[in-house]
Amino acid sequence: KDKQIISVVTCFSILEDLVTELGGDRVSIINLVGRNSDAHIYQPKPSDAVAIANADLVVMNGLGFEGWVSRLLDNNGYAQKRLVASRRVKPLITDDDVDPHAWQSLRNIRIYVDNITEILVEISPEFKDEFEQHNKRFKKKITLLEQDLTKQISIIPKNKRIVVTSHDAFAYLGREFDIQFIAPMGFSTESEPTASDVANLIDQINSQGVKALFVENISNPRLLQQIASETGISIGGNLYSDALGDTS
C-alpha cells in the first residue's frame, strides 16, 4: 500500500467532501452513506466493515448522528485513528436532545476543517505545509460564502425569513442568519410525525403567512406534498440537509 496516501473512511458525503478538499492527493476515501442518502437510517453493509478494517482513519460526525458507526468500529476492534469531526463544537440542545447537524453552521464548519487538518497532519506530518495550505484556501471560500449569504439574507425582513422543510436539520444555520426553520419531524428522520404534529405545522404556516416549502434531498417528499396541497403553498425547491447532491 502506498504509504504516501492516507486511506480514509468517511461516514457521509459532507465529510467526504471536506476530507477531499483538505487532504487533496494525499488521501484516498471510501465514503459509506452516499449522496442524496439518509445517514440517520443507514444500514451498514459487510463491505463497510472491510473498508474500516483497512483504513488509516475513520471520520464521523458524532453528536449521535450516525449511531451505527460506533458498532462497526467496536465489532471490528478498529485500532487506527478515528476523528469525531464535530469535536470542540458547542452543540445546540432542545429538550435534552442534541442537534447533530452542526455542519450547517459556517462558524462550526471552520472547526470541522481544523479538526480534519489536525489529524491529517498527525498521520502524515511530512505534508503539514500542504495540508495547512488546503486549510487556508478552504477557509477563504467559507468566508466569501458567508459574506455573500449575509448580504443576500439581509435584504429579507426578519419576519419573512421562515422556511418549512422535512426534518429539523437547519437550526444551526437558522441561528447564524436569523432564519426560522419549521419542520414536522425532529432531529432524526427515523420518527414519523403524528397527525397532530402535521396539523400544528399547517396552522403555523397559515398564521405566519409562509410562502414556500422546501423538500430535502434525503427525504421522501410525500409529507411536504400533502402539506403543500392542504395549505395551497408551492414547493420551492430542494434543500441539502444531511447529504450532498449528485455532482453534475
C-alpha positions as CSV (number, residue, x, y, z in Angstrom):
1,K,0.0,0.0,0.0
2,D,1.3,3.5,-0.9
3,K,2.5,4.9,2.4
4,Q,2.2,8.4,0.9
5,I,-1.6,8.1,0.8
6,I,-3.8,8.1,3.8
7,S,-6.8,5.8,3.4
8,V,-9.8,7.4,5.0
9,V,-13.3,6.1,5.6
10,T,-15.9,8.9,5.9
11,C,-19.4,8.3,7.2
12,F,-21.4,10.5,4.8
13,S,-20.9,12.7,1.8
14,I,-20.5,16.1,3.6
15,L,-17.5,14.7,5.5
16,E,-16.2,13.0,2.3
17,D,-16.2,16.4,0.6
18,L,-14.4,18.1,3.5
19,V,-11.7,15.4,3.6
20,T,-11.3,15.6,-0.2
21,E,-10.8,19.4,0.0
22,L,-8.4,19.3,2.9
23,G,-6.5,16.1,2.0
24,G,-6.1,16.7,-1.7
25,D,-4.0,14.0,-3.5
26,R,-2.7,12.7,-0.1
27,V,-6.0,10.9,0.8
28,S,-7.9,8.0,-0.7
29,I,-11.5,8.0,0.5
30,I,-14.2,5.4,0.9
31,N,-17.5,7.0,1.8
32,L,-20.2,5.0,3.4
33,V,-23.5,6.9,3.1
34,G,-23.7,8.2,-0.5
35,R,-25.0,11.4,-1.9
36,N,-28.8,12.1,-1.6
37,S,-28.9,9.3,1.1
38,D,-30.0,9.5,4.7
39,A,-27.4,8.7,7.3
40,H,-30.0,8.6,10.1
41,I,-31.5,5.4,8.9
42,Y,-28.5,3.8,7.1
43,Q,-28.0,0.1,7.4
44,P,-24.2,-0.8,7.3
45,K,-23.1,-3.4,4.7
46,P,-20.4,-6.1,5.1
47,S,-18.2,-4.1,2.7
48,D,-18.3,-1.2,5.2
49,A,-16.7,-3.3,7.9
50,V,-13.9,-4.3,5.4
51,A,-13.3,-0.7,4.4
52,I,-13.0,0.3,8.1
53,A,-10.6,-2.6,8.9
54,N,-8.3,-1.3,6.1
55,A,-8.5,2.4,6.9
56,D,-5.8,4.6,8.5
57,L,-8.5,7.0,9.6
58,V,-12.3,6.9,10.1
59,V,-14.1,10.3,10.2
60,M,-17.5,10.6,11.7
61,N,-19.7,13.5,12.7
62,G,-20.5,12.4,16.2
63,L,-23.3,14.1,18.3
64,G,-25.3,10.9,17.9
65,F,-25.7,11.4,14.2
66,E,-24.5,8.1,12.9
67,G,-25.1,5.7,15.8
68,W,-24.4,2.7,13.7
69,V,-20.7,3.6,13.1
70,S,-19.6,3.0,16.7
71,R,-21.0,-0.5,16.5
72,L,-19.0,-1.0,13.3
73,L,-15.8,0.2,14.9
74,D,-16.2,-1.7,18.1
75,N,-17.2,-5.0,16.4
76,N,-14.1,-4.9,14.3
77,G,-11.8,-3.9,17.2
78,Y,-10.7,-1.0,15.0
79,A,-7.4,0.2,16.3
80,Q,-6.3,3.0,13.9
81,K,-7.2,6.7,14.2
82,R,-10.8,7.9,14.4
83,L,-12.0,11.5,14.3
84,V,-15.2,12.9,15.6
85,A,-15.3,15.9,13.2
86,S,-17.6,17.9,15.5
87,R,-15.1,17.9,18.3
88,R,-15.0,21.3,20.1
89,V,-18.3,22.4,18.6
90,K,-20.8,23.7,21.1
91,P,-24.0,21.7,20.2
92,L,-27.5,23.0,20.2
93,I,-29.7,21.2,22.7
94,T,-33.5,21.1,22.6
95,D,-35.5,19.3,25.3
96,D,-32.3,17.3,26.3
97,D,-31.9,16.2,22.6
98,V,-28.6,17.1,21.0
99,D,-29.0,18.5,17.5
100,P,-26.3,16.7,15.5
101,H,-26.4,18.9,12.3
102,A,-23.6,21.1,13.5
103,W,-22.1,21.3,10.0
104,Q,-25.0,23.5,8.9
105,S,-23.2,26.5,10.6
106,L,-20.3,28.2,8.8
107,R,-18.7,29.0,12.1
108,N,-18.8,25.3,13.0
109,I,-17.6,24.1,9.7
110,R,-14.3,26.0,10.3
111,I,-13.9,23.9,13.5
112,Y,-14.6,20.7,11.4
113,V,-12.0,21.9,8.9
114,D,-9.3,22.5,11.6
115,N,-10.1,19.1,13.3
116,I,-9.6,17.3,10.0
117,T,-6.4,19.2,9.1
118,E,-5.0,18.5,12.5
119,I,-5.5,14.7,12.3
120,L,-4.1,14.6,8.7
121,V,-1.0,16.4,9.9
122,E,-0.8,14.0,12.8
123,I,-0.9,11.0,10.5
124,S,1.5,12.5,7.8
125,P,3.5,15.3,9.4
126,E,5.7,15.4,6.3
127,F,2.8,17.0,4.4
128,K,2.0,19.5,7.1
129,D,2.6,22.6,4.8
130,E,0.4,21.1,2.1
131,F,-2.5,20.4,4.4
132,E,-2.3,23.8,6.0
133,Q,-2.4,25.5,2.6
134,H,-5.6,23.5,1.8
135,N,-7.0,24.5,5.1
136,K,-6.3,28.2,4.4
137,R,-7.7,28.1,0.9
138,F,-10.9,26.3,2.0
139,K,-11.5,28.7,4.9
140,K,-11.2,31.6,2.5
141,K,-14.0,30.0,0.4
142,I,-16.1,29.8,3.6
143,T,-15.6,33.5,4.4
144,L,-16.6,34.5,0.9
145,L,-19.7,32.4,1.1
146,E,-20.6,33.8,4.5
147,Q,-20.2,37.4,3.2
148,D,-22.4,36.6,0.2
149,L,-25.1,34.9,2.2
150,T,-25.1,37.7,4.8
151,K,-25.6,40.3,2.1
152,Q,-28.4,38.3,0.4
153,I,-30.3,37.4,3.5
154,S,-30.1,41.0,4.9
155,I,-32.5,42.0,2.1
156,I,-35.2,39.8,3.5
157,P,-37.1,41.2,6.5
158,K,-36.6,39.0,9.6
159,N,-40.3,38.2,10.0
160,K,-40.3,36.8,6.4
161,R,-37.3,34.5,7.0
162,I,-39.4,31.4,7.5
163,V,-38.5,28.1,5.9
164,V,-40.6,24.9,6.1
165,T,-38.8,21.7,5.4
166,S,-39.0,17.9,6.2
167,H,-36.9,17.5,9.4
168,D,-35.3,19.7,11.9
169,A,-31.8,19.9,10.4
170,F,-31.2,23.6,10.0
171,A,-31.2,25.1,13.4
172,Y,-27.5,26.0,13.4
173,L,-27.9,27.8,10.1
174,G,-31.1,29.5,11.4
175,R,-29.3,30.8,14.4
176,E,-26.4,32.2,12.4
177,F,-28.6,34.1,9.9
178,D,-31.8,34.7,11.8
179,I,-33.9,32.3,9.8
180,Q,-36.8,30.4,11.3
181,F,-36.9,26.8,10.2
182,I,-40.0,24.7,10.9
183,A,-40.4,21.0,10.2
184,P,-42.9,18.2,11.0
185,M,-40.1,15.9,12.0
186,G,-37.4,16.3,14.8
187,F,-33.7,16.0,14.6
188,S,-33.8,12.4,13.2
189,T,-35.8,11.2,10.1
190,E,-36.4,7.9,11.9
191,S,-39.5,9.2,13.7
192,E,-42.8,9.6,11.8
193,P,-44.6,12.8,12.7
194,T,-48.1,12.4,14.3
195,A,-51.2,13.7,12.7
196,S,-51.4,16.4,15.3
197,D,-47.7,17.5,14.6
198,V,-48.7,17.9,11.0
199,A,-51.9,19.8,11.9
200,N,-50.0,22.2,14.2
201,L,-47.5,22.8,11.4
202,I,-50.3,23.6,9.0
203,D,-51.8,26.1,11.5
204,Q,-48.4,27.7,12.0
205,I,-47.8,28.0,8.2
206,N,-51.2,29.7,7.8
207,S,-50.8,32.0,10.7
208,Q,-47.3,33.1,9.8
209,G,-48.0,33.6,6.1
210,V,-45.3,31.2,4.9
211,K,-44.7,31.5,1.2
212,A,-42.8,28.3,0.2
213,L,-42.0,24.8,1.3
214,F,-38.7,23.1,0.6
215,V,-38.1,19.3,0.1
216,E,-34.9,17.8,1.4
217,N,-32.8,15.8,-1.0
218,I,-32.7,12.9,1.5
219,S,-36.4,12.7,2.4
220,N,-39.5,11.3,0.8
221,P,-41.4,14.4,-0.5
222,R,-44.8,12.8,0.2
223,L,-45.4,14.6,3.6
224,L,-44.5,18.0,2.2
225,Q,-46.6,17.5,-0.9
226,Q,-49.5,16.7,1.5
227,I,-48.8,19.9,3.5
228,A,-48.5,21.9,0.2
229,S,-51.8,20.7,-1.0
230,E,-53.5,21.5,2.3
231,T,-52.1,25.0,2.6
232,G,-52.1,25.9,-1.1
233,I,-48.4,26.8,-0.9
234,S,-46.0,25.7,-3.6
235,I,-42.8,23.7,-3.1
236,G,-39.9,26.0,-3.7
237,G,-37.1,23.5,-4.4
238,N,-34.6,21.2,-2.8
239,L,-32.6,21.8,0.4
240,Y,-29.4,19.8,1.1
241,S,-29.5,18.8,4.8
242,D,-27.6,15.7,5.6
243,A,-26.1,14.8,2.2
244,L,-24.7,16.5,-0.9
245,G,-26.5,16.1,-4.2
246,D,-25.1,14.4,-7.3
247,T,-22.2,16.1,-9.0
248,S,-23.2,17.4,-12.4
